[in-house]
Amino acid sequence: MVRTFLRHAITALSALSAATALVVGLAEPASAAVPPGIPTKATAQSQLNSLTVRAEGASSAYDRALFPHWVAVEGTCDAREYVLKYDGSNVTVDSTCKATAGSWYSEYDGVTTTDASSFDIDHMVPLAEAWNSGADTWTTAKRRDFANDVSSPQLWAVSASSNRSKGDKDPAKWMPPRTAIHCSYVKSWINVKYRYGLAVDSAEKTALQNNLNSRC
């Protein structure tokens, strides 16, 4: 009798565990790949503390052509195709590294697609923002490296609508609609500015600090 009861209890627990695992699995996005190099909260805080704070401005007008992109970064893969290849799930590419199949998940707004052409590659720190934060003094080679940097959290595959909603706005003016990514977003922003010695304005720094405190 006791043995039978235990057997039924174990069976019920196994079924419950399987059901829980299924629910958890369904809750996960199709792909949760994020760029490399996102720092810990402690490291991001230290990097934020070291950034120069000044009003935005540049020695001359911004022109997107001053940041050459997309350039080859691995074999036949340019930076855009590289990010699509490594941030997606089950991605296949042709001989030119253009994605021919796969699925992609936009961390900014939770959108999933199987059509790579519907996704943009967002510059975490937008090119115009970089220009007005110190990149106006860089060489063209450094601006090219910045615009095609696949080794840092600078390039994100996201829905075109979220990328265009963001535009050139900093975190004081725009944050992703999906709040679950806010911690990684501000840590990535801080890290890119730190890596490249870019300045922040006072409102931007306040927004970054507030998000580190409340989201991380």
Residue, then its C-alpha position, 0 to 999 in steps of 0.5 A: m500500500v505504502r509502496t503503491f502510494l510512493r510510486h504514484a507520488i513519484t509519477a505525479l512529481s515527475a509529470l509536474s517537473a516535466a510540465t514546469a520545464l515545458v512552461v519554462g522552455l516556452a517562456e524563453p525567446a527563440s534566441a537570446a544571443v547578445p553581443p560579447g563583452i558586456p561587463t558586470k555591474a561592478t565593472a560598468q559602475s567603475q567604467l561609468n565613474s571614469l567617463t568624462v562628463r561634458a556637453e555634447g558638441a563637435s568641431s564639424a557637422y556629423d556625416r554618416a559617411l565618416f564612419p565606413h561600414w559595413v566592412a569585411v570582418e571575417g572571411t566574406c562576412d561583413a559586420r552586418e552579416y557577421v552579427l546576423k550569423y552569430d546572434g541568430s538561431n540555426v542560421t545558414v549562409d551562402s558563399t557571400c555570408k548572406a543569411t539564407a535561413g534562421s531565426w532572430y530575436s530582438e532583445y529591444d522589443g521581443v520581436t522574433t523573425t525568420d526574415a533577416s532583411s527585417f532586422d537592422i544592426d544597431h550601433m549601441v552608441p549611435l554614430a552621431e552620438a559618438w561624433n558629438s562625444g569625441a569621435d570627431t577627433w578620430t582618424t577614419a580608421k578608428r571610426r571604421d573600427f568603431a562602426n564595425d566592432v564585433s568584439s564588443p557590445q557595440l552591434w546588436a541585431v534588432s527589429a528595424s522598428s526598434n532601431r529606428s525608434k531609437g535613432d541617435k538618442d542616448p539613454a536619457k532620451w530612449m530606452p528599449p521598450r523591453t525592460a528586461i534588457h535595460c540592465s544589459y543595455v546600459k552596461s553595454w552603452i557604458n562599456v562602449k563609451y569607456r572602450y573608445g574614450l567617449a564622453v557623456d553629458s550630465a543627463e546621459k550619465t544620470a540616466l545610466q546611473n539610475n538604470l544601473n541602480s534600478r535595473c541591475 
